[in-house]
Amino acid sequence: MEKFWNKYIDADNCEREKLLKPVSDRLFGDARAAEKHKEMRRVFDNLLQSYFDDLIEVMMFRK
């Protein structure tokens, strides 16, 4: 898990999207379900990335 966080912290936005893709894939399932819920998935991906970015910012501030 620590390797994931280190990769995420060091990644740029494009790489972060790739790292979070498995999470949203699990939530939304196969390609047909993803197409059906395309807008919901986009919103979820943005919220998830924003949450992790804020979390990292807070963690860095505490160090």
C-alpha distances in whole Angstrom, upper triangle without the diagonal:
4,5,5,7,9,10,11,13,15,15,19,20,20,17,15,17,16,12,13,16,14,14,17,18,17,19,22,23,25,27,30,28,26,30,31,29,28,29,27,24,25,25,22,20,21,21,17,17,19,17,14,17,18,15,15,18,19,16,18,21,20,19
4,5,5,6,9,10,11,12,14,18,19,20,17,15,18,17,13,15,18,17,16,20,21,21,22,25,26,28,29,32,31,29,32,34,31,30,31,29,26,26,26,23,21,22,22,18,17,19,18,14,16,18,15,13,16,17,14,15,18,18,16
4,5,5,6,9,10,11,12,16,17,18,14,14,16,15,12,14,16,16,16,19,20,20,22,25,25,27,28,31,30,28,31,33,31,30,30,29,25,26,26,23,21,22,22,19,17,20,19,15,16,19,16,14,18,19,16,17,20,20,19
4,6,5,6,9,10,10,14,15,15,12,10,13,12,8,10,13,12,12,16,17,17,19,21,22,23,25,28,26,24,27,29,27,26,27,25,22,22,22,20,17,19,19,15,14,17,16,12,14,16,14,13,16,18,15,16,20,20,19
4,5,5,6,9,10,13,14,15,12,10,13,13,10,11,15,14,14,17,19,19,20,23,24,26,27,30,28,26,29,30,28,27,27,25,22,22,22,19,17,18,17,14,13,15,13,10,11,13,11,9,13,14,11,12,16,16,15
4,5,5,6,9,12,14,16,12,11,15,14,11,14,17,17,17,20,21,22,23,26,27,28,29,32,31,28,31,33,30,29,29,28,25,24,25,22,20,20,20,17,15,17,16,12,13,15,13,10,13,15,12,12,16,16,15
4,6,5,6,10,12,12,9,8,12,11,8,11,14,15,15,18,19,20,22,24,24,26,26,30,28,26,28,31,28,27,27,26,23,22,23,21,18,18,19,16,14,16,16,12,13,16,15,12,15,17,15,15,19,19,18
4,6,5,8,9,11,8,6,9,10,7,9,12,13,13,16,18,18,20,22,23,24,25,28,26,24,26,28,26,24,24,23,20,19,20,17,14,15,15,12,10,12,12,9,9,12,11,9,12,15,13,13,17,18,17
4,6,8,10,12,10,8,12,13,11,12,16,17,17,19,21,22,23,25,26,28,28,31,30,27,29,31,28,27,26,25,23,21,21,20,17,16,17,14,11,13,13,9,8,11,10,7,10,12,11,10,13,15,14
4,7,10,12,9,9,13,13,12,14,17,18,19,21,22,24,25,27,28,29,29,32,31,28,30,33,30,28,28,27,24,23,23,22,19,18,19,17,14,15,16,13,11,14,14,11,12,15,14,12,16,18,16
4,7,8,5,6,9,10,9,11,14,16,17,18,20,22,23,24,25,26,26,29,28,25,27,29,27,25,25,24,21,20,21,19,16,16,17,15,12,14,15,12,11,14,15,12,14,17,16,15,18,20,19
4,6,5,6,9,10,11,12,14,17,18,18,20,23,23,24,26,26,26,29,28,24,26,28,26,23,23,23,20,18,19,19,15,14,17,15,11,13,15,13,11,14,16,13,14,18,18,16,19,22,21
4,5,5,6,9,10,11,12,16,16,16,18,21,21,21,23,24,23,26,25,21,23,25,23,20,19,20,17,15,16,15,12,11,13,12,9,11,13,12,10,13,15,13,14,18,18,18,20,23,23
4,5,5,7,9,10,11,14,15,15,17,19,20,20,22,22,21,24,23,20,21,24,22,19,19,19,16,14,16,16,12,12,15,14,11,13,16,14,13,17,18,17,18,21,21,21,24,26,26
4,5,5,6,9,10,13,14,15,16,18,20,20,21,22,21,24,24,20,22,25,23,20,21,21,18,16,18,17,13,14,16,14,11,14,16,13,13,17,17,15,17,21,20,20,23,25,24
4,5,5,6,9,11,12,13,14,16,17,18,20,21,20,24,22,19,21,24,21,19,19,19,16,14,15,14,10,11,13,10,8,11,12,10,10,13,14,12,15,18,17,17,20,22,22
4,5,5,6,10,10,10,12,14,15,15,17,18,17,20,19,16,18,20,18,15,16,16,12,11,13,12,8,9,11,10,7,11,13,11,12,15,16,15,17,20,20,20,23,25,25
4,5,5,8,10,10,11,14,15,15,16,17,16,19,19,16,18,21,19,17,18,18,14,13,16,14,11,12,15,12,11,14,16,14,14,18,18,17,20,22,22,22,25,27,27
4,6,7,8,10,11,13,14,16,16,18,18,21,20,17,20,22,20,18,20,19,15,15,16,14,11,13,14,11,10,13,14,11,13,16,16,15,18,20,19,20,23,24,24
4,6,5,7,9,10,11,13,14,16,16,19,18,15,18,20,17,16,16,15,12,12,13,11,8,10,11,8,7,11,12,10,12,15,14,14,17,19,19,20,23,24,25
4,5,5,6,9,10,10,11,12,13,16,15,12,14,17,15,13,15,14,10,11,13,11,8,11,13,10,10,14,15,13,15,18,18,18,21,23,23,24,27,28,28
4,6,5,6,9,10,10,11,13,16,14,12,16,18,16,15,17,16,12,14,15,13,11,14,15,12,13,16,16,15,17,20,19,19,23,24,23,25,28,29,29
4,5,5,6,9,10,12,14,17,14,13,16,17,15,15,16,14,11,13,13,10,9,12,12,9,11,14,13,12,15,18,17,18,21,22,21,23,26,27,28
4,5,5,6,8,10,11,14,11,9,13,14,11,11,12,10,7,9,11,8,7,11,11,9,11,14,14,14,16,18,18,19,22,23,24,25,28,29,30
4,5,5,5,7,9,11,10,8,11,13,11,12,14,12,9,12,14,11,10,14,15,13,14,18,18,17,20,22,22,23,25,27,27,28,31,32,33
4,6,5,8,11,13,11,10,14,15,13,14,16,14,11,14,15,12,12,16,16,13,16,19,18,18,21,23,22,23,26,27,26,29,31,32,32
4,6,9,12,13,10,9,13,13,11,12,14,11,9,12,13,10,11,14,14,12,15,17,17,17,20,22,21,23,25,26,26,29,31,31,33
4,7,8,9,6,6,9,9,8,9,11,9,7,11,12,10,11,14,15,14,16,19,19,19,22,24,24,25,28,29,29,31,33,34,35
4,7,8,6,7,10,11,10,12,14,13,11,14,16,14,14,18,18,17,19,22,22,22,24,26,26,27,30,31,31,33,36,36,37
4,6,6,6,9,10,11,12,15,14,12,15,18,16,16,19,21,19,21,24,24,24,27,29,29,30,32,34,34,36,38,39,40
4,5,5,6,9,10,10,14,14,12,14,17,16,15,19,21,20,21,24,25,25,27,29,29,30,33,35,35,36,39,40,41
4,5,5,6,9,10,13,14,12,15,18,17,17,20,22,22,23,26,27,27,29,31,32,33,35,37,37,39,41,42,43
4,5,5,6,8,11,11,10,13,15,14,15,18,19,19,21,23,24,25,27,29,29,31,33,34,35,37,39,40,41
4,5,5,6,9,9,7,10,12,12,12,15,17,16,18,20,21,22,24,26,27,28,30,32,32,34,36,37,38
4,5,5,9,10,9,11,13,14,14,17,19,19,20,22,24,25,26,28,29,30,32,34,35,36,38,40,41
4,6,8,9,9,12,14,14,15,18,19,20,21,23,24,26,27,29,30,32,34,35,36,38,40,41,42
4,6,5,6,9,10,10,12,14,15,16,18,20,21,22,24,26,27,28,30,31,32,34,36,37,39
4,6,5,6,9,10,11,12,14,15,17,18,20,21,22,24,26,27,29,30,32,33,35,36,38
4,5,5,6,9,10,11,12,14,16,17,18,20,21,23,24,26,27,29,30,32,33,35,37
4,5,5,6,9,10,11,12,14,15,16,18,20,21,22,24,26,27,28,30,32,33,35
4,5,5,6,9,10,10,12,14,15,16,18,20,21,22,24,26,27,28,30,32,33
4,5,5,6,9,10,11,12,14,16,16,18,20,21,23,24,26,27,29,31,32
4,5,5,6,9,10,11,12,14,15,16,18,20,21,23,24,26,27,29,31
4,5,5,6,9,10,10,12,14,15,16,18,20,21,22,24,26,27,29
4,6,5,6,8,10,11,12,14,15,17,18,20,21,22,24,26,27
4,5,5,6,9,10,10,12,14,15,16,18,20,21,23,25,26
4,6,5,6,9,10,10,12,14,15,16,18,20,21,23,25
4,5,5,6,9,10,10,12,14,15,16,18,20,21,23
4,5,5,6,9,10,11,12,14,15,16,18,20,21
4,6,5,6,9,10,11,12,14,15,17,19,20
4,5,5,6,9,10,11,12,14,15,17,19
4,5,5,6,9,10,10,12,14,15,17
4,5,5,6,9,10,11,12,15,16
4,5,5,6,9,10,11,13,15
4,5,5,6,9,10,11,13
4,5,5,6,8,10,11
4,5,5,6,9,10
4,5,5,6,9
4,5,5,7
4,5,5
4,6
4
